[in-house]
Amino acid sequence: MILVVNKANEPQRADIRITGIGNATAKVIFENRNVTVNWGHISDILSAYGSQVYMIDMNKIKEGIGPWPNNLTKDPGFEDISSIGIPATCYARPGGDRGATFFLDSREHFEGNHSLRIVTPKDSNSITLRFFPVKVSTGSSYMISIWAKADPEQKLSASDSTEKSVSIEKHVRPQFVEISLGEFGKARFVPQKVWKQFVTFVTIPADTIPSKKTNLILNMPGQGVAWFDMLQVIEDPLQRGK
């Protein structure tokens, strides 16, 4: 990671030389662009009193997982950081608690460098994320996949709750997550303390219009903290051979 600061009140060219590397690509953090590294040399323009951060992967490891072919979702691994800390391909609807938040997190990730972290401080008061629409067809089935991980230590126990209900004291509510494809189908799952993939199928009824767009919707009504990665939608591969 290279941090550069322009101390002058006018644009300046930054010429940076790094020993020990050859030709490479540097990711310009927070600007969603790359610059070329020519034998350890980076040249870029900094704005007046501006700063910049460049990231160079020195020991690039081949990813063990990548997006499915024909995946319909945009930015499935939450790697687009054009807006700092906020996923770039969804709309958010707040719940009933101001503490319910969603952010990009580079500390935990299954693939790439970032994941989506959702915090629900109180049951049934989660934010709802509606991802950019995908095109679906009448009568077709779609496979939805998401990787998720929770942190049990950040979940309030029943004894920590201010509610006095006896049933809550006897049974700790699960930290469940809901995912749906528009109004066509919904599934619920409980994230574990290690990364785990969850898969569900949704069929578009035959009485809908031949082709339409719908949204993938994600929320976590169950109280707790969880991370999500590789959110994908593809047409059911088994029906293609029919």
N, C-alpha and C positions, 0 to 999 in steps of 0.2 A: 504494500500500500504506500503510495507516494502522495504527500500533501503539499500543495503549493499555494502561496499567498502573494498577492500583488499589493505592495505597500504604497504604490503611487496612485494619485487621483487621475489616472488616465490608463487606457488599455495598454497592455504590455504583452510581448511575445515571451512565452516561457520555453526555454531550451533546457531540457533535462537529460543528463547522461547517467546511465546506470551500468555499473560494471558487472560482469558475470552472466549476462544474458545476450542472446542474439536477436533475431527477428521474432516478434511476438505481437500480440494485440492487447492494448490496455483498455479496460472498461472505465468510462467516465461516470463515476457514481453520481446519482441523482439527475443525470441528464439524458439517460437512455440512449447513449451513443458510444462509439469506440474510436480510438485513435491508434495509428500504426506505430509500433516500436521498431525502428530500423537499427539493428545492432546496438541496442541499448540506448538509443536516442529518441526522445519524445519532443515534438514541437507543437505548441498549442497557443491559443490567445486567451489571456485572462482579462476580464473586465476591470474597470477602475475599482480599486480596493476589493477586488474579487478573490475568491479562493476556489480551489479545485481539488478533487480527490481522484486518483487513478489507481485502479486495481489490476495487477498482473498476476495471472495464475502461473506460478513458477513450476509446480509439480502437478500438472493437470492429470486427474484420475478419470479414466473412462467410466461414465455413469453406468450403473448396472440396470437402470430402468430409464425409460424415456416415454414420451407420449405415444399412444396407440396410433397406428395408421388410420386415417379418416376420422380422427378425433374432431368433434364439432365445437368444443369450447375454446375460447381465446385465453391465452396465458394460463394454461392448466396448472403450472407449478408456481404461480405467483411471483414470477421473476421480474415483471415490469414494475420498476420503482420510479416511474415518472413523477408521481406524487409521493413524497417521502412518507413511508410508513403506511400508506393506504393502498389496497388493491385497486388496480386500474380498470378492471373489466366487470364491475358490478355496481348496483345501486343499493343503498342501505336504508332500512326503515327502523327507526329506534323503537325500543320496547318501553316498558313502564319504569325502567330504572336507569338513571344517568350513568351509573357505574358499568352498565353493559357496553362493552367496547369490542372493536375488531381492529387489528393492526397486523402489518407484515412483521415477521420475526426472523432474524438471521441466526438466532441462537439454537433454534430447533428446526430441522428440515429433513425430509426423507429424500428429496431429489433437488438438485440445483443448490441455491444458496439461501432461499427464503421459504417460509411457510406462512399460513394465515392463522393468527391466534385469536380465539374468541373467548371472552370472559363474560360469564353470566353470574352476577352476585346473588341473585334471588331467583328461585324457581318460577318459570313461566313469564319471565321478564327479559327475554333475550332479544338482541337485535336480530333482524331478518335481512339476509343478503340475497338479492335477486340478480343473478349474473346475466350478462348480455344475452339476448335471445339467440336460439338456435333453430334451424329449419327442420321440421319433422313432416312425415307423410302419413296419410290415412292408412290404418291397418298395419303399420310397421311397429316393430318392437325395438326398444332402445336400451342398451346396457349402460348403467351409470356406475362409475367407480370413484372412490375417494379413499385416500390414506389418512388415518387419524391417530392421534395420541393424546392421552390425558395425563394430568398430574394429580394423583389422589391426595397428595399432601396439601394441595391448594384448594381442596373441596371442604366446605364446612360440614362437620358432622351434625347429626341430629341434636346432640347436646349443646352445640354451639348456636343453634337457631333460637331466635327470640319467640318463635311460635310455641304455644302451649299444648298443641294437639297431642293426645296420647299416641295416636297412630303414627305420627311423625317420630315420636321418641322411640317407638319400637322398631320402626323400619326406616332405614336410611334410603332416601329416594335415589334412584340411579341417575347418573349424569348422561341422559340420553340426548341424542342428536336426531334431527329430522331433515330429510332431504327429499325434494319432490321435483317433478318435471311438470311445471305449470299446475293445472287442475287435473291432469291425467293420472297421477299416481303419486303416492307418498310412502316412504319407508323410514323406519326408526332403528337406530343402533346405539350401542353404548361403547364409547372409545375406551381402550385399555391403557396401561401405563407404558406400553411399548408400541411402536408403529405397527399398524395392522390395516389391511385393505378390506373395505366393505363394498359389496357389489349388490345391485338390485336391478330389476328389469321393469320397464313401463311400456305398455302397449297403447298406441293411439287408436281410439275407437273408429270403427268403419263409418260411423254416421257423421264424422266431422268433415270439414272442407278438405279437398284433396291435398293441399299443401299449406302449412301455416308455420308461424314462428311462435315459440314459447320459451319461457325462462326456466333455468335451473335455480331452485330456491334452497337455501341452506340456513338453518337456525339451530340453536342449542337451548331448548327450554329447560333442561336440567342444569341445576346450579353447579358451577365449577369452571375450570380452565382447560382448554383443549387446543391442539394445533391440527391444521389440515393441510394436505398437499396433494398434488396430482389429481385434480378434479376433472373428470373426463366423461364424455358422452359419445357413444358410437352406435350405429345401427347394429342390431343383434347379428353377429356374423353367422349364426346357424341358419337364419332365415334366408340368407343370400343364395344358398344352394337350392332353394325350393323352386 
